[in-house]
Amino acid sequence: MAVRLRLMRMGKKKQPTYRVVAADSRKARNGRFIEILGTYNPRLEPSLIEIDNERALHWLRHGAQPSERVQKLLGISGAWAEFTGEAGSAAASVAKVTTAASAEASDGLDPSDEQADEHAEDGES
């Protein structure tokens, strides 16, 4: 049986939400599936992605092929990087982003200093 990780459309008309499922590739899009791996709601801003990475990795390691969109979602959740062996580089890039954000925050602007300046200006008038 050829297993494929793909999206299964749910929700009302014009208001789609999707389940990320492991399904037989010969079954219909909304047909029978083997296991639900998560959900994807593209209508929210930012999009809501909830994927059980442990189960997704299980299926990927057992030969399941993800669809293009599911592969992108797995990349966002971090499961694809772990599967391909790029988990170390993904963690390093997250560390770089965190370091850059903390450097921007500590560039001399302290919110407590701004509040003190505002109070000083109010007292002078």
C-alpha positions, -999 to 999 in steps of 0.1 A, spaced: 0 0 0 14 34 -10 9 58 19 7 95 12 6 124 37 -19 148 24 -46 173 32 -83 164 37 -107 192 32 -131 199 61 -153 229 71 -182 247 55 -186 260 20 -161 289 13 -146 283 48 -121 255 44 -100 239 71 -79 209 65 -68 177 83 -33 164 77 -38 127 72 -19 96 63 -39 79 36 -37 53 9 -27 71 -23 -54 53 -43 -83 66 -21 -102 98 -28 -91 132 -13 -118 131 14 -120 93 14 -108 67 39 -76 76 58 -53 56 81 -44 83 107 -50 120 115 -17 137 120 -29 173 125 -49 203 113 -43 233 91 -65 264 91 -53 288 63 -81 313 71 -66 326 103 -39 353 103 -13 338 107 -23 304 96 -29 278 123 -8 247 119 -10 218 144 9 187 134 20 157 156 57 157 145 64 124 162 37 106 142 46 125 110 82 113 113 70 78 119 51 78 86 80 95 67 105 69 80 82 41 69 81 54 33 51 78 32 53 105 5 40 140 15 21 161 -10 37 195 -19 16 215 6 21 190 34 58 190 28 57 228 33 37 225 64 61 199 78 89 223 71 72 250 91 65 226 120 101 213 119 94 177 111 107 178 76 141 193 88 144 165 114 135 139 88 161 151 62 188 155 89 188 193 88 176 196 124 209 210 136 210 238 110 173 246 117 181 249 154 211 271 146 190 294 124 164 297 152 192 306 176 205 333 152 170 348 149 167 348 187 201 364 191 193 390 165 160 398 182 177 402 216 204 424 201 178 447 186 160 448 220 192 457 238 204 485 214 201 510 242 163 515 242 149 505 275 112 509 280 116 520 316 139 549 305 112 561 281 86 560 309 109 580 331 114 606 304 76 610 300 71 615 337 99 641 338 82 661 310 48 660 327 64 674 359 81 704 341 49 718 326 
